[in-house]
Amino acid sequence: MKHSGTARRAGLRLILLMLAAVLAVGLLGLALGWIGALARFMGGAALALAGVLIMAWFLFALFTLYFFRDPDPNTPGGPGLVVSPGHGKVDVIEQLAASQFPGGPCHRISMFLSVIDVHVQNAPVGARIACVTRTPGRFISATRADSAPQNENVLVGLDSTETPGEKIGVRLIAGVLARRIVPFVTPGQEVSRGERISLIQFGSRCDLYLPLAYQIKVRPGDHVVGGQTVMASKP
């Protein structure tokens, strides 16, 4: 599957950057330990600090590897199904009178992605990418349902290839910690249902916009799995 391992590589880059910082402190301690009594004292303190930092780095590395996990979804087949674009807890289901994409009235399903959820997003349907639009904004807590229209976000518009002429939107929303949204797709690219389309680093939110013809299959409080949980279907 496309982009398999991309999230893991992003996590490894963070781990290596933190390791470089820890090693720099340790080398500083060794360098100071070679000159003078005061310097040796300072070097010892730096080495002690390096020991603490190494332990902190080890814990950080374990958490980062866990955070950037990216399991292959068990994507269901069948016509008229829309799967979840994200892993998280559904906390808002509503109808909007207007929307940026698909445009006009639609269903909006919003889910909160905590720091312990998988943060790779998946295509809800087989589609051609119509747009990838980044909108600057704030970085308020993504636990707040009203953060969606205020926070920095990336809107991915999809022209369905499963139902020609149908438009579905996915909005990737930053949070307090999630300040980097990494789309894997570009306009004109075709994706299959369940394919990886993006990565949001740390806690965040993901919105799904659907035509009103769909019947919603989830409820607030449900925990959904990206690329796997059926969010809606055609009647």
N, C-alpha and C positions, 0 to 999 in steps of 0.2 A: 504494500500500500504506500502511496506517495507520502513523503515527509515523515515516514516512520523513523524515529530516532532524533528528529530535529529538536524536540524539547529536551531530550537527554543531553544532547551536545550543548545546548544553552546552559543547562545546569552544571555541566562539567567545566565550562568556561568560567562560571562564577566561582566554583570550587578552586580552580587553579589561580584565579586572581587573588582570592583570600589567602591561599597557601603562599603566594609570592610575598604578600604583605607580612605574614607571620615570619617567613624566612628572613625578610629584610630586618625585622626587629632582632631576631636571633643573631644575625651577622653583625649588627651594630653592637650588641652586647659583647661578642667575641673581640671585636676591634677595640672597644674601650678597655677590655680586660688586659690588653697588651701594654697599656701605658699608664704608669704611676699608680700610687695607692688609691687616690681619690677616684681615678678612672676605673680601677679594679672594683671599687665599691659600686660605682655607677654601672659598670659592666655586669656585676652580679645581679643588680636590680633589674637590668634590662633582660638578662637571661631568665630570671624568675618570671618576669612579665611575659617573655616569649613562651615559657612553659604553660602559663595560663592561656595564652592566645592559641597555642597548639591544641589544647583541650577544647577550647571554644571552636576552633576551626574544625576539629573532628566532629563535634556535635552539629555544626553548621553544614558540614559535608553530608552527614546522614540525613538531615532534614531536607537539604536541597535535592539529593537523589530521590527521596520520597516525593517531594513536591513536583519534580519534573518527570514523574513516571507517566507513561503514555501507553496504556494497554490498547490492543486492537479491539474495536467494538464488534459485537455480534449483531451486525446490522440486519434487520428483518427485510425480507422481500415482499412483494405484493404491490398492486397498484393503489394509488391514492393515499399512501401513508407519508406522514411527515415525522421524522425522528428528531430528537432533541439535538440542538447545536452545541449544548454545553453540559457539563457535569455540575449539578448543584441542587438547591432547594427552590422549588417554585413558590413564589410569594405574592405574585400579582397575575391575575387573569382578568382582562377587561377588553371592551370594545372601544376603539378610537374612531372619531368622526373623520379624521384626516391623518395622513402619515406621509413622511418623506419618501418611503419606499415600502410597500408597493404603490403608495398614492391612494387617496380616498379612504373610505371606511375599511377597517380591518380588525382582526383579533390581535391583541398584544399579550404574549406570555413572557413574564420576566422571572429570571432565576438568579439567586445569589450564589456566588462561588466562594466558599470559604478557603482559607489557606490550606486546608487538608483535602480539598477536592482536586481532581485532575483539572489542569488549566489549558489543555488543548481543546480547540473547538472543531466541530465536524459539520459537514454539509447536511442540511435537513432533508434535501431532495437532490436527485440528479439534476444538474442545471448548468447553464452557461453564466459566468460571472458578468453581471451588467455594470457594476460599479464597486469601487472600494474607496469610500469617502471618509477622510479623517477630519474631525471637527474639534478644535481646541476647546478647552473648558477647565473646570475646577477639578479638584481631587478630594471631594468630600467622601465620607464613608460609604462604601458600596452596600452596606447593610440597610441603608435607607432607600426605600423604593423610589423616592423622588430624586435620587441622585442621577437617574438615567438621562433626563434632559439637560442636566447641569454639568456633568463631568465630561472630561475629554473622552471621545469615543470614535470608533471606526464603524461605519455602516457598510455592510456587504450586501449588495443587491443581487438576487439570483433570478434569472429567467429560466423557469422550469423546462427541462427537456423531457420530463415524464408527462407533463400536461402542458403542451405548447400554448404560449400566450399567458400563462399564469406567472405571477411575480410574487416572490417571498423575500422578506428581509431579515437579516441577522445583524444586531447591533452589539458590538463589543465595547464594554464600558469600563473605564479605569476606576480605581478606588484610591484610598489613602496610600496603600502600599503598592498597588498595581499601577505603575507609571509607564509601563512599556507594553504596547500592543503590537504584536508582530504578525501581520497578515502573511499567509503563505500563497495567496492567489492574486491574480491580476485580471483586469477587465478583458473579456474575450476568452478566457480559459474555461474549459469544461471540467466539471467535477462530477463524481458519482456520489450517490447517497451514502453518507457515513464517512466520506473522505475527509482527511484533516484539512482545515482551511486556515487556522490561525492559532496563536499562542498568546495568552495574557499572563504576565508574570505577577504572581501573588494575588491576594484577595480582590475580587472584582464582581462584575455583573454581566449577564448576557440576556438580550431581548430577542424574541422571535415574533415576526409580524406575518400574519396569514390572512388570506382572503376570507370573507365571512362565510363562504360556502362550506368551510371545513367545520367538522364537529370536534370539539376539544375533548381529549381523552385523559387529561390530568387535572388535578385539583390543587389548590394552595396547600402547601405542606408536603407535597410529594417530593421525594428525592429522585432526580432523573439522571440517566447515564447518557453522555454524549455519543451520538451515532447509533444508539441502541433503543432507548425508550421511545415508544410511539407517543407523540404529543397530540396529534390530530389525524383525522382521516376524512375522506370524502364519504358522504352518506350513500 
